[in-house]
Amino acid sequence: MKKSYLALTIIGLVLVLFFVVAPPMLDDDQNPVDAHQPYIISPEAAELHSSLIVGDWHADSLLWMRDLTQQYDYGHLDFPRMQQGNMALQMFTTVTKSPSGQNYDTNETDARDNITSLALMQRWPIATWTSLAERALFQADKLHQLAARSPDDLMLITSTTELETFLQRRESNPKLIGGLLGTEGSHALDGDLANIQRLFDRGFRMMSLQHFFDNKLGGSLHGTSGAGLTEFGREAVARMRELEIMIDVSHSSEAVVADTLMISDRPLLVSHTGFQGHCQSPRNISDELMLQIAEAGGLIAVGYWDGAICGNSPAIVAEAIAYGIDLVGEDHVALGSDFDGTVTTSFDGSEMAVVTQHLLNIGLREEQIRKVMGGNMLRFLQANLPD
C-alpha cells in the first residue's frame, strides 16, 4: 500500500511539473528581455509617444499559456503592458508548427515538431495534437474570448468598418487595443484550400505563406529547396486574394516572394524582418526584393531581435528603421516586433516609448515617426481589410 501511495505521489508530482510548472518556465526561458536600467524618456519623446497610434504587425503571444488581461513579469506582451506602452493595433499571429533545432539556414520539412509537445504541455484540445488548422483556430478562439471577457481592453478587428469603430471608441478609451489575427505560415491550412475559408470565417485577415521549412505552398527562406510557389501555392494565394486576406511573405524563399509579387493584385507584407543591407543575415531577403515589395505598395515591418537587425538594443532598432526609410521610403516601413516569438529583446510592450526616443535621437522628423510607429499600419489596414 505504501509503495502504491508513493508511486501515485510521484506520478502526481510529475504531472504537476509538466502541466503547471513547466509551461511558464518555458515561456520565461524562450521569451526573455535583457536586464536593463529603466530607460530615460525625454519630455519631448513622452509627449510625442502619447499622441501616436502605435501598431505592431507580429506577436506570437497567443501561443503561450498566459492570461493576457493580467500583467506578467516574463514574456513580452500582455494588455497592461501594451497599455503602458500606448500600443493601439496588434496583429496576433498563430504559430502551428516549428521544427526541432530550428535555425535560419536549413530545416527539414519532416523534422520533429516543437509545437506538438507544447500543445500537450499546455493542455490544448485533443484536436490540436494532430491538426495544424485546429491549432490556429484554437489560438484564434483565445483572442475572441479575451475580447468578449475584456471589451474595454480589446476589440477584435476584421473589417474596415470595425477599424473605424475601433478608432472612434479609442478616442474616449485610449487604453483600448485593436487586435487582428494572422497565421505564422500556411501549413496551418493542413494542405486543404477549404481551410482558408475556415480561417477567414474565424477572423484571420493576414496569412503568411511559409515558416521555418518548405511546405505544400512552396519554399521557405530557411528550408532546403529554395523553390518558388507550387501550383497549390498559386491557388492558395488566389483564394486569399479573393477573400481580401493580406499576404505576408516573412520566412518565404526569395523565389516565393518573386512569384507572389507577380501574381498578387494587392500589396504584400513582410510582417517581421530586417534589411539585408543593414544586417547581413539569412533571416532577411535581399534589398532588391524589399524595393519591389515597396514599389507595389507593400509594407515592411522591422523586428527587434538580433537575427533580423544584428542586435536588439533600441538604438539598433532605430538604425534598422532609418535604413529602411532610406531604402524604400517612409511610407513603407512599420514595426514587426516578433514579441513572444522565442526571441530575446531589450524592451517589452510597456517600454515602446524608447523606440520613439531613439528615432528622435537619430533625427527622424515627427511625421516620419508617426508613420513608422503605426500610421503606415493604420493606412494599410484601411486600404486592405475587407469592407
WONOR-V152908 format. One record per backbone hydrogen bond with DSSP energy under -0.5 kcal/mol. CO is the residue of the C=O (numbers start at 1). NH is the residue of the N-H. Records with the same first field share a line. If there is no record, write none. Layout:
CO->NH ; NH
This chain:
1->5
2->6
3->7
4->8
5->9
6->10
7->11
8->12
9->13
10->14
11->15
12->16
13->17
14->18
15->19
16->20 ; 21
17->22
20->24
21->25
22->26
23->27
24->28
25->29
26->30
27->31
31->75
32->345
39->41
40->42
42->46
43->47
44->48
45->49
46->50
47->51
48->51
49->52
52->54
53->55
54->88 ; 89
56->91
58->338 ; 339
59->93
60->63
61->64
64->66
66->68
67->70
68->79
76->349
78->82
79->83
80->84
81->85
82->87
83->86
86->54
88->178
89->56
90->92 ; 180
91->59 ; 93
92->182
93->95
94->184
98->114
99->102
108->111
112->100
113->117
114->118
115->119
116->120
117->121
118->122
119->124
120->123
125->128
126->129
127->130 ; 131
130->132
131->135
132->136
133->137
134->138
135->139
136->140
137->141
138->142
139->143
140->144
141->145
142->146
143->147
144->148
145->149
146->150
150->153 ; 154
153->177
155->179
159->163
160->164
161->165
162->166
163->167
164->168
165->169
166->170
167->171
168->171 ; 172
169->172 ; 173
173->176
177->155 ; 179
178->90
179->157
180->92
181->205 ; 206
182->94
183->185 ; 208
184->96
185->188
186->189
187->190
189->192
192->195
193->196 ; 197
194->198
195->199
196->200
197->201
198->202
199->204
200->203
203->181
205->246
206->183
207->248
209->186
213->211
215->218
217->230
218->215
219->253
220->223
222->107
227->219
230->234
231->235
232->236
233->237
234->238
235->239
236->240
237->241
238->242
239->243
240->245
241->244
246->207 ; 248
247->269
248->209
249->252
250->210
251->221 ; 222
253->257
254->258
255->259
256->260
257->261
258->262
259->263
260->264
268->299
269->249
270->301
273->303
275->278 ; 279
279->281
281->284
285->276
286->290
287->291
288->292
289->293
290->294
291->295
292->296
293->298
294->297
299->270 ; 301
300->302 ; 334
301->273
302->336
305->308 ; 309
306->310
312->346
313->317
314->318
315->319
316->320
317->321
318->322
319->323
320->324
321->325
322->326
323->327
324->328 ; 329
325->329
329->332
330->333
332->300
334->302
335->57
337->304
338->341
339->60
343->345
345->34
348->351
349->352
351->354
352->355 ; 356
353->357
354->358
355->359
356->360
357->361
358->362
359->364
360->363
365->369
366->370
367->371
368->372
369->373
370->374 ; 375
371->374 ; 376
373->55
374->378
375->379
376->380
377->381
378->382
379->383
380->384
381->385
386->160
